[in-house]
């Protein structure tokens, strides 16, 4: 299984794809202390770094599962990264990408 398949879930919405952290990704990384995410307007490429995380078990660059333009970043991540450690996978969303 590829790293991005392990770490991310994707949900296709009307004109974008939401990317989030899977429970398997949460378990493998441990509690996330810091994440460096792209900004709205940034371009991401499938197979290239989407985010860098600092967690209790690892410090990793994690590759994007999709290509396109970042159109939203989870606003909860402005304050802290607790939502990335949520029991509810849907709360652990990272970015919305308008695919190219």
C-alpha positions as CSV (number, residue, x, y, z in Angstrom):
1,X,0.0,0.0,0.0
2,X,1.4,3.4,-0.9
3,X,2.2,6.0,1.8
4,X,-0.5,8.4,0.6
5,X,-3.1,5.6,0.7
6,X,-2.1,4.8,4.2
7,X,-2.1,8.4,5.5
8,X,-4.9,10.1,3.5
9,X,-8.6,9.7,2.7
10,X,-10.2,11.7,-0.1
11,X,-13.8,12.8,-0.6
12,X,-14.9,14.2,-3.9
13,X,-17.2,17.1,-3.4
14,X,-19.0,19.3,-6.0
15,X,-15.9,21.0,-7.5
16,X,-13.1,20.0,-5.2
17,X,-11.6,17.0,-3.4
18,X,-11.2,17.1,0.4
19,X,-8.1,15.4,1.7
20,X,-7.9,14.2,5.3
21,X,-5.8,12.1,7.6
22,X,-6.8,8.5,8.1
23,X,-7.0,6.6,11.4
24,X,-4.1,4.5,10.1
25,X,-2.1,7.6,9.5
26,X,-2.9,8.9,12.9
27,X,-1.9,5.6,14.5
28,X,1.4,5.4,12.6
29,X,2.4,9.0,13.3
30,X,1.1,9.2,16.8
31,X,-0.2,12.5,18.3
32,X,0.5,15.4,15.9
33,X,2.3,18.3,17.5
34,X,2.9,20.5,14.4
35,X,2.0,20.4,10.7
36,X,3.2,22.6,7.9
37,X,0.4,22.8,5.4
38,X,0.2,24.5,2.0
39,X,-1.7,27.8,1.8
40,X,-4.8,28.7,-0.3
41,X,-3.7,29.3,-3.8
42,X,-0.7,26.9,-3.6
43,X,-0.4,24.2,-6.3
44,X,0.1,20.6,-5.2
45,X,1.2,17.6,-7.2
46,X,0.3,14.0,-6.6
47,X,3.3,12.2,-5.4
48,X,5.0,15.4,-4.2
49,X,5.0,16.8,-0.6
50,X,1.7,18.0,0.6
51,X,2.6,18.5,4.2
52,X,5.3,18.1,6.8
53,X,4.3,16.8,10.2
54,X,6.0,16.6,13.6
55,X,4.4,13.9,15.7
56,X,5.3,11.8,18.7
57,X,6.4,8.8,16.6
58,X,7.8,10.5,13.5
59,X,8.8,13.6,11.6
60,X,7.7,13.1,8.1
61,X,7.0,14.8,4.7
62,X,3.8,13.3,3.4
63,X,3.0,13.2,-0.3
64,X,-0.3,14.5,-1.8
65,X,-2.8,12.0,-3.2
66,X,-4.1,14.5,-5.8
67,X,-2.9,17.4,-8.0
68,X,-4.4,20.8,-8.2
69,X,-4.9,24.2,-6.4
70,X,-5.5,24.5,-2.7
71,X,-8.9,26.2,-2.3
72,X,-9.3,25.8,1.5
73,X,-7.3,24.8,4.6
74,X,-9.0,23.4,7.7
75,X,-9.5,26.6,9.8
76,X,-9.2,24.5,13.1
77,X,-5.5,24.0,12.2
78,X,-4.8,27.8,12.7
79,X,-5.2,27.3,16.5
80,X,-3.9,23.8,17.1
81,X,-3.6,20.4,15.5
82,X,-5.9,18.6,17.9
83,X,-8.5,17.9,15.1
84,X,-5.8,15.8,13.4
85,X,-5.8,13.5,16.4
86,X,-9.6,13.3,16.5
87,X,-11.4,10.0,16.8
88,X,-13.7,11.2,14.0
89,X,-11.9,10.8,10.7
90,X,-14.1,13.5,9.1
91,X,-12.7,16.1,11.6
92,X,-9.2,15.3,10.6
93,X,-9.5,17.0,7.2
94,X,-6.5,19.0,5.9
95,X,-7.2,20.8,2.7
96,X,-9.6,21.1,-0.2
97,X,-8.1,20.8,-3.7
98,X,-9.5,21.9,-7.0
99,X,-8.1,19.3,-9.3
100,X,-6.3,20.5,-12.4
